[in-house]
C-alpha cells in the first residue's frame, strides 16, 4: 500500500499507458511496487471487452518496473513486462499532454479530465517550479 501524504520529490519521468495498445492483461499491475495501476472496464456487461490498465500518476514513483525489469550483471538483457509495448516513460513536464492524447478513449479522457489531465498538469508545474 502506498503511503499517503505529499511526495518527498517528483520523479523525472512518470509511466503512461497507451490505452489503444493495452489489452488489460495486467502484467504491469502485477509488478508495480506502489500499487498505482488499476484495470478499467469500458463496458460493465462485457467482461474484458475494451479493458485497459491505467496508472495513477499521483502515486507513480517513476521506477520503470512496469516497463522492464532490469537484468542482472551476468545477464544484461532487460525483461520486458508489457507484451504490447503499451507503457512509456514520459518526462513529468510532458505527462499532461501525453495522457490527454493516449490515456484512454476520447470520451473517457474527457469525462475524467480533472483526475487525469489536470492532475498531470499540476505535477508538471510542480516539477518545473522545482527545477
N, C-alpha and C positions, 0 to 999 in steps of 0.2 A: 504494500500500500504506500503510495507516495505521500510525502509529508505535506501538510497544509502550511500556508503562510507564504511570505514573499521569497523570491529566489535570492540566493546569495550573489549569483551573477548570471547574465544571459549568455546562452551558447552562441558561438559564431554562426552555426547553422542549425536548422530545425528540419525534421523529416516531414515530407508531404507525400501523400499517396495520390497518385493519378487514378481517380475513380473509374475512368474509362478502361484502364488496363487491369484493375483489380478484380479478382474473381470471388473475393471473400473467402479464400482458402484458410485464412487465419494463421499462416506460417509466421507472420510478423507479430501477431498478437501473442503467440506462444513464447517468444523470446524477449519481449520488451521487459527490461528490468524495472521500469517505473509504472507499468500498467497504464500507459497513456493511449492505448489503441483499443478501439471498440469496433464491433461489426454492426453495420447498418443494413436494414432491410427496407427496400423501397415499397414493396407490396406485402402487406401483412398476410394476405390469403395465399400467396405463392411463395413457399419457403425456398430460399436460395435463388429465386429469380430476382435479378437486379440487386444483388447484395454486394457490398464493398466494405472495406475497412477504412476507418478514419482515425487520424491522430489528433489527440487533444494537445494542441501546441502550447497551451499554458503549462502543461505538465511535462512535455518533451524536454529532455536534457541534452539532445544533440549527440547521443552516444554512438549512433550509426549501427547499433546491433540489429535493427530491423532491416538494414540494407545488406550487411555482410558480417560474418563472424571472422575476425582475423585468424589467419593460420599461425601455427607455431613456428619458431625459428627453423626447425627442421623441415617444415612444410610451408613454404612462403605463399601458397595459394589461399585466397580468401574463400570461405564457404558462403555462397550467396543464399540469402534467406528467402527472398521473394522470387518464385519461379517465373513471374511475369514481368519483372523489371518495373513494377508499378510504384516503387518508392524512390524518391530522390532527396538528397540533402540540399537544402536551399539556404543561401545566406539569410540571416534573420531579417536584414533590411529589405529583402525582396519577397518574404513569405506571404504577405497580404495579397500581392499581385498574383502570385502563383496559385494560392488557394482559391482566389476568385475565378481563375481560369480552369483549374483541373480538380478542385476539391469535391466534386460531385456533379450530378445532373444539374443543369442551369436552374431549374425550378427549386431544387433542394438548396443550392447555394443562396439563391435569392431569399427563400424562406428563413434561412439560418444565418443571414448576413452578419448580424451583430455578433453571434457566437464565433463564427468562422473568420470573417474578413476583418471586422473591427478589432477583434482580439489580436489578430496577427499584426494589424497596423499599429496597435498600442505597443506591442513588443518591439516592432521595428523602430518606433520613435524612441523607446527607452534605450535600445541598442545604439542608435545614432547619437543620442544625448550622452551616453556613457563613453563614446569614442571608440 
